[in-house]
Amino acid sequence: MSPRIKALGLAVLLQMPLQGLADDFVSGLRPDRRPVAAPKLDASPVDEALKQQRLKGVETPWPGNLETIAAQGNWYSPLFWPGMPGRYDLRGLHAR
């Protein structure tokens, strides 16, 4: 084994104990419960302009619960983002 690899391995090993001393709180004794002081989001209102932007390219009447999905707030949904460009862009979300 070359001295360079030995030195690199030693440097990596010397850094490991420092990672264990980090001040960040990860899970504690009860990882299934949120800390009392954790921020809490009660509601995420969606204005009409954002809802219309999310429903762009879909003709009314909207199928199923599509309007409910568009008004769901900050949750991620693939419906909100453009997919593949070109002939696969059925809703016209990519700028031309």
NORNORWO-V694846 format. One record per residue. N is the residue number from 1. PSI is psi in radians with two decimals (* if undefined). OMEGA is omega as a letter, one per 30 degrees, with the letter a starting at -180 (NA if undefined). D_CENTER is the distance of its C-alpha to the mean C-alpha in Angstrom with 1 decimal. Layout:
N&PSI&OMEGA&D_CENTER  N&PSI&OMEGA&D_CENTER
//
This chain:
1&2.36&a&43.2  2&2.68&l&43.2  3&-0.51&l&43.2  4&-0.75&l&40.1  5&-0.67&l&38.0  6&-0.75&l&39.6  7&-0.71&l&38.7  8&-0.75&l&35.1  9&-0.71&l&34.8  10&-0.70&l&36.5  11&-0.70&l&34.1  12&-0.76&a&31.1  13&-0.60&l&32.8  14&-0.39&l&33.7  15&-0.39&a&30.1  16&-0.81&l&29.0  17&-0.52&l&30.7  18&-0.54&l&29.1  19&-0.55&a&25.6  20&-0.28&a&26.8  21&0.22&a&28.0  22&2.59&a&24.7  23&-0.12&a&24.5  24&2.33&l&20.9  25&2.11&a&20.9  26&-1.17&a&18.8  27&-0.55&l&20.1  28&-2.72&a&23.8  29&-0.29&a&26.2  30&1.37&a&24.3  31&-0.21&l&20.7  32&-0.04&a&20.6  33&2.44&l&21.0  34&2.55&l&19.1  35&2.63&a&21.2  36&-0.65&a&23.5  37&0.09&a&22.5  38&2.50&l&18.7  39&2.59&a&17.4  40&2.22&l&17.3  41&1.99&a&15.9  42&-0.75&a&18.6  43&2.67&l&17.8  44&1.56&a&15.7  45&2.52&l&18.4  46&2.09&l&18.0  47&2.92&a&21.0  48&-0.60&l&23.0  49&-0.74&l&22.1  50&-0.68&l&18.4  51&-0.72&l&19.4  52&-0.61&l&21.9  53&-0.69&l&19.5  54&-0.47&a&17.2  55&0.16&a&20.5  56&2.32&l&22.0  57&-0.04&l&24.1  58&2.17&a&24.5  59&2.58&l&28.1  60&2.64&f&29.2  61&2.42&a&29.9  62&2.38&a&26.3  63&2.49&l&26.2  64&-2.29&a&25.3  65&0.57&a&22.5  66&-0.66&l&20.8  67&-0.65&l&21.6  68&-0.71&l&20.0  69&-0.70&a&16.7  70&-0.44&a&16.9  71&0.36&a&17.6  72&-0.05&l&14.9  73&-2.39&a&13.3  74&0.09&l&9.8  75&2.54&l&8.5  76&2.43&l&6.8  77&2.33&l&10.0  78&-0.28&l&11.4  79&-0.47&a&14.3  80&-0.22&a&13.0  81&2.58&l&12.8  82&2.50&l&16.0  83&-2.32&a&16.7  84&2.54&l&19.7  85&-3.14&l&22.3  86&-2.45&a&26.0  87&-0.23&l&27.6  88&-0.15&a&24.4  89&1.36&a&23.0  90&-0.48&a&24.7  91&-0.12&l&23.1  92&0.64&a&24.0  93&-0.33&l&20.5  94&2.36&l&21.4  95&2.45&a&23.8  96&*&NA&27.2
//
